[in-house]
Amino acid sequence: MLRIRDDLEQRSDSMSLFRLKQPCYGGYADRPAENGGGGISVTVTFGGGDAEAAAEYVK
């Protein structure tokens, strides 16, 4: 999927733009999301099972 998306990003025809808007190829949008606000959210999880630790950063 990543290779196909990279190939589509290099093209400029209308079909490649349509495909890039599909969720499986990146889900690009013509306009930014209304509730986006330009924020950044990063979640990191270490370990697994009983010894799991997590950290979250939201700006």
N, C-alpha and C positions, 0 to 999 in steps of 0.2 A: 504494500500500500504506500509506503514512504517513497519508493522509487517512482511509482506512478504519479504521486502528488508532485514530486520534484519535476517530472517531465511536463505535467500540466502547468506548473508555475512558469515554465520557460516559454510557453505558447501564448498567443494573444487573440486566438479566435473565440467566437462566442460559445462554442461547445465546451471548450476547456474551462471558460469562466463559469458556465453552468455546472460542470462537474465539480469544480472546486467548492461550490456552495453546498454540495452534498456532505452530510456528516462523516461518511467514511473517508472522504478525501480532504478533510480539514474543516469543513463547516464554515467557510468564510461568509461574511455578510457585507452587504453594501453600506450599511449604517452600523454604528456602534450600538450595543445593547442599551436600552433605556435605563435600566437599573445598574449598569456597569460602574459608572462613576470613576473609572480609571484606577480602581484599587487593586492591590496585590495581596494574594493569600497564598501562603506556603505552609504545607503540613509535612512534617518529617516524623517517621516512626522507626524506632530502633528495636531490634530483637523481635521476639514473637512469643506467644503463649503467656505464661505467668510473669515473665520478666520483661514485659513490654513497657517502653517509655515513649512518650510522644511530646512534641513541641509544635506550637502553632503560632504563626506570625501573620497578622493582618494589618495592612496599612490603609 
